[in-house]
């Protein structure tokens, strides 16, 4: 059983209905780096969830770990003239 940990949530305003697809297809890059005891081979995955909400798009980073992990993340979103970047340290327990 995996336990997703929400790293962060951003709300992005959009001017047109097509912006959601623009972010998903053209404009975003994300990186996640985790360090833990490498003697165990439990998977660690990083995902980006995009959800359409009234007036924008919610971008959520989700980490799923089979063991306790700690590390840093960096989330960058670029589309047109908009550029958003955030990052930081995280810790997650196994799920």
N, C-alpha and C positions, 0 to 999 in steps of 0.2 A: 504494500500500500504506500503510495507516494504522497508526500505532503508538500504541495506547492507553497512557496513563500512569495508574496507580492513584494517586489523590490521597490517599486515606485509607481505612481500613476500620474500622468500628465493629461490635461485637457487642452486640446488644440482647437482653436476656432477656425472655421472655414468660411470662404466666401461663395463657394459653389459646391454642388453635390458631387462633382467629380474629384474634389480634393482628397476624399477618402482613398480613392484608387490611386491618386498621385502619390500619396504617402506610402501606400502599400507596395506599389510597383517601382516607382522611380527614386524615392528620396530617402530611404532610411537605412542606416547601418547600425549594428549593435555588436558589442563584444562583451564577453563575460569570462573572467578568469578565476578559477577556484583552486585553492590549495588545501590539501588534507593528507592524511596518512595514506601514502600510495601503496602500502602493502595489501590493501583490500581493493577489489575490483568492482565496487558498486558504481553504477552509472550516475553521472551528474549531467543534467541537461538545462540549458537556458533557452527560454522561448519569449517571443514577443506576441502579445495579444492586441489586436486592433478591434475596437468596438465603436460602431456608429452611435452617437448620442445626440440629443437635440443641440444644434449649434456647433457641433464639432466631432472630434474623434478622440476616444480614450485610448491611450497607449499604456499597456501594462507589461512590465517585465516579470517573468515567472521563472523561478528556479525550482527544480525537482531533484532531490538528492536521496540516495539510498544509504547515506552515512552522513555524519556531521561534517560540514565543510565551512570554510571561511575564505574570503577572497575579496576582490574588487570588481566593480562593473562600470562600464562606460556606455551610455546610450546617446547616440547622435541621430537627429532627424533634420533633414534638409529638404525643402521644397520651395521652388521659386526664390523669393527673397527671405523666407523664414528659415531660421536656423536655431535649433534647440539642442542643448547638450547638458547632460547631467551624469553624475557618477558618484561612486563612493564605496565604502567598505560594506560587507554583509557577512552574516553568520546564519547558518541554517542547521536545524536538527534533522536527523533522518525521519522519514515518514513511514 
